[in-house]
Amino acid sequence: MGYESARLSPETNHTIGKVIKMAKRITVAVMGYGVVGSGVCSILADRQEKNTAYAGCDVRLKRILDIRDYPDSLFINLFTKNFDDILEDPEINVVAECIGGTGVAYKFTKALLEKGKSVVTSNKAMVAAHGCEMLEIAKSNGCHYIFEAAVGGGIPIIRTLRNSYACEDIKEIFGILNGTTNYMLTKMRSEGTDYSEALEDARKRGYAEADPTDDVEGYDACRKIAILASLAWNRFVDYRDIAVTGISKVTAADIAIAGATGNVIKLVGRCRMDNGKLYAMVSPVMVREDNPLAGVSESYNSILVNSDNLDNCMFYGRGAGRLPTASAVVSDIVDIASGLRPIYYDWNQDNVAKVEEGDEFYSEFFIYVESDDIAAAEASVKELLRSKVQQTEIKDATLGAKAVAFTTGKMRYRDLKVSLDLLADMPGKGKVRLCMPAVL
């Protein structure tokens, strides 16, 4: 199903309600003065003249909600600890939710939308878990709920899917969606560090939280790929239905194997529509060194969209950080100020996409097999997989002495696993040391 064909009904598309269009002033409040929220405030102040010129109306910051005190802030006179100062202020018509999570942010966002105030957010956890509900409330009250900054930080991927892919039949989306894990994998590859050392360094640099679970176990990337899939096929995709494997079990030895076979390990989120069936997963993958994804390093993100007419288009940029993410939030505010029609995707509990089981995902795979009898193990792998396997050169003589590597053609993991489970009982008694999806 194409994106445009299912995206918006004519009735929905022309619902304007209370939406602000070319008003004399857009009055903004920011909830949460953390990394992203403080960046939003700075950009609104520093670029006020430019924002106003683009929007065709005055765009002003009036309130900042935070429970903490910021006595040295330039915005000290705008702070409040009382949510009602925003909710009940008739002048405030757009609110940037930068609190994060699904606790108090959920309560405040729902109340604002019910009041007819538009909300923009960078909160992917909220969008992934409660996007259906928030969009329904926004639609009922004629206001916006938009979330460019929720995926890809400063990469304008959501706006691009909404506009540039309106006439496209999207087939697949995949990419590097988490800056923390990409930084860690880059460090492990370039410096030979192990996982724990890379994580500690990421913490010191501010990339990893005190509790890094969401990042390193792939849950953050999972929420983002669920949002992208929901946008691409205009059916709500529940992130809890997506198979997820993080990088916490990736070792320095795995990184060395990748390098010795001309590959790079990346944490990738993928979704594909195939014959009406949706497949989605998040996992470490082997990426060939000559693939553009292999060169995406440090905390950068990259997203590739495959569609019928545009083929493959790749979007690259800062996937996180104070100003890139804040810029995406401000761009949503300015879009509303300039008269953007409200976007109400057909996400609801009656239009939830079924995600196929993880082991049904169709992909190439990388296999690294160890054995005391390499020739016999090699023959056994080729017998099991027949024409679906191609041997990969191991450039490191030390690693290659008792191992053999292969890449398969596209196949389901379920079928691959059935074959590899037989390997230990075949000539060579091969042991699968490493097996993961591949991007060639």
Order of alpha helices (4+ residues) and beta strands (2+ residues): alpha-alpha-beta-alpha-alpha-beta-beta-alpha-beta-alpha-beta-alpha-beta-alpha-beta-alpha-alpha-alpha-alpha-beta-alpha-beta-beta-beta-beta-alpha-beta-alpha-beta-alpha-beta-beta-alpha-beta
